[in-house]
Amino acid sequence: MTSSTPVAPTRPALRKGEQTRVAILDAALELASRDGLEGLTIGLIADRMQMSKSGVFAHFGSREDLQIAVVQEYHRRFEQEVFFPSLQEPRGLPRLNAMFARWVTRHTQEIASGCMYISGAVEYDDRPGPIRDELLSMVLAWRRALLHAARQAIKEGHLRDDSDAEQLVFEMRAMVLALHHDARFIGDTDAVEHIERGYARLIDSHRAPASSRARRETQTAR
Amino acid sequence: MTSSTPVAPTRPALRKGEQTRVAILDAALELASRDGLEGLTIGLIADRMQMSKSGVFAHFGSREDLQIAVVQEYHRRFEQEVFFPSLQEPRGLPRLNAMFARWVTRHTQEIASGCMYISGAVEYDDRPGPIRDELLSMVLAWRRALLHAARQAIKEGHLRDDSDAEQLVFEMRAMVLALHHDARFIGDTDAVEHIERGYARLIDSHRAPASSRARRETQTAR
């Protein structure tokens, strides 16, 4: 993500101070992607922005405030790119598929910078505090959204009645972790093909037989 | 892993210098598990060992040498715990199952300290150099061992002829990444159950039909 990422269009009438805040966040997101959230310092941001440290402090009261704002901004962009557009798909399997496909696409675009949720999990897994709490709540929010979509797919009769949504979402998330690991650490470009085939097989193993789907539709039509 | 981990039995006649080297490695492994490989410094080790820095340097010429030795020692223990005992199982699916089961067990025991391969991948994914190279070669060695075992399981007729060993191993590794993530970052103890059910389903989807297995055994018996 560079400072050319379009943020302005969704916030058309930013005042000067807000523009600076957004620009600081952009720079901080980029630095955190490169060096981790713990690598983020007010000094580095000030250098990058050609501002004084006190200028940065005027927008973010402390280093921790800035780190938390970076996590929240990352999450906002994730939702805008992955979650909200998927809601336009019909509820059930089409929406779950869209969420997964957009998530994978975002990962393949993020290979150079890495995913803050994944790198953050390792950075903060044994470092309690507000930043870990913030990261965790974002990761859990996304897991809940996936679970909700999977349960809707069961309810709609797209997936089997006895499908275990938690198990399905565990395996979806597992493959995304492997995609990130293989593409970014091993440099293995086959990972994208593997995740597509793995997801297809996973969904097939949970898919409702055509007969039960039709029965459900008949019931709904009554 | 504490300094009480039995290393001595496999090296019965250690000279004093070697004993010290092993003790330094023990302490370094513990520190690297807590703070990451990049958190490892000669100064910290010297403190922990109540030695002088030059005493540590006498055994490891540089911080980087020590970091690489830690990666190699971690790998040696991983092989001793996970890989070598699995080789006692019959070749094919029993051996692949044993490798996976021991790997999962090691992870559940490692929740407090974390897995160096996984945390190292995030720590070094954008940090080229000899430590990344060492970590990568260890991760690739384990992936090759899994692939080899999966291909043997196909050859032995335990898994289907048209099974894709690379795809199978990708999904195995994915679930281990998720186990580590969920148990360590989210603190979700259901992950162990999820990985067991996920692996059972994965293997079932690759399992050769009983008839082809029997045919293979007949051919072998001829």
Contacts between the chains, C-beta under 8 A, distances in Angstrom:
chain1	res1	chain2	res2	distance
A	34	B	126	6.9
A	114	B	122	7.7
A	114	B	125	6.5
A	114	B	126	7.0
A	118	B	122	6.9
A	118	B	181	7.7
A	119	B	122	4.9
A	121	B	181	5.6
A	121	B	184	7.7
A	121	B	185	4.0
A	122	B	114	7.7
A	122	B	118	6.9
A	122	B	119	4.9
A	122	B	122	4.2
A	122	B	123	7.4
A	122	B	185	7.8
A	123	B	122	7.4
A	124	B	185	7.5
A	125	B	114	6.5
A	125	B	184	4.6
A	125	B	185	4.6
A	126	B	34	6.9
A	126	B	114	7.0
A	126	B	184	7.8
A	136	B	185	7.0
A	136	B	186	6.8
A	139	B	185	7.3
A	139	B	186	7.0
A	140	B	186	7.0
A	164	B	197	7.7
A	166	B	190	7.0
A	166	B	194	7.1
A	167	B	194	5.7
A	167	B	197	5.8
A	167	B	198	6.7
A	170	B	175	7.8
A	170	B	178	6.0
A	170	B	182	7.4
A	170	B	191	7.1
A	170	B	194	4.1
A	170	B	195	7.9
A	170	B	198	6.6
A	171	B	171	7.9
A	171	B	174	7.6
A	171	B	175	6.9
A	171	B	178	7.7
A	171	B	194	7.7
A	171	B	198	5.2
A	173	B	178	5.6
A	173	B	181	7.7
A	174	B	171	7.6
A	174	B	174	4.0
A	174	B	175	4.7
A	174	B	177	6.2
A	174	B	178	3.5
A	174	B	198	7.3
A	175	B	170	7.8
A	175	B	171	7.0
A	175	B	174	4.7
A	177	B	174	6.3
A	177	B	177	4.0
A	177	B	178	5.6
A	177	B	181	6.0
A	178	B	170	6.0
A	178	B	171	7.7
A	178	B	173	5.6
A	178	B	174	3.5
A	178	B	177	5.6
A	181	B	118	7.7
A	181	B	121	5.6
A	181	B	173	7.7
A	181	B	177	6.0
A	182	B	170	7.4
A	184	B	121	7.7
A	184	B	125	4.6
A	184	B	126	7.8
A	185	B	121	4.0
A	185	B	122	7.8
A	185	B	124	7.4
A	185	B	125	4.6
A	185	B	136	6.9
A	185	B	139	7.3
A	186	B	136	6.9
A	186	B	139	7.0
A	186	B	140	7.1
A	190	B	166	7.0
A	191	B	170	7.1
A	194	B	166	7.1
A	194	B	167	5.7
A	194	B	170	4.1
A	194	B	171	7.7
A	195	B	170	7.9
A	197	B	164	7.7
A	197	B	167	5.7
A	198	B	167	6.7
A	198	B	170	6.7
A	198	B	171	5.3
A	198	B	174	7.3
A	201	B	205	6.3
A	205	B	201	6.3
A	205	B	205	6.6
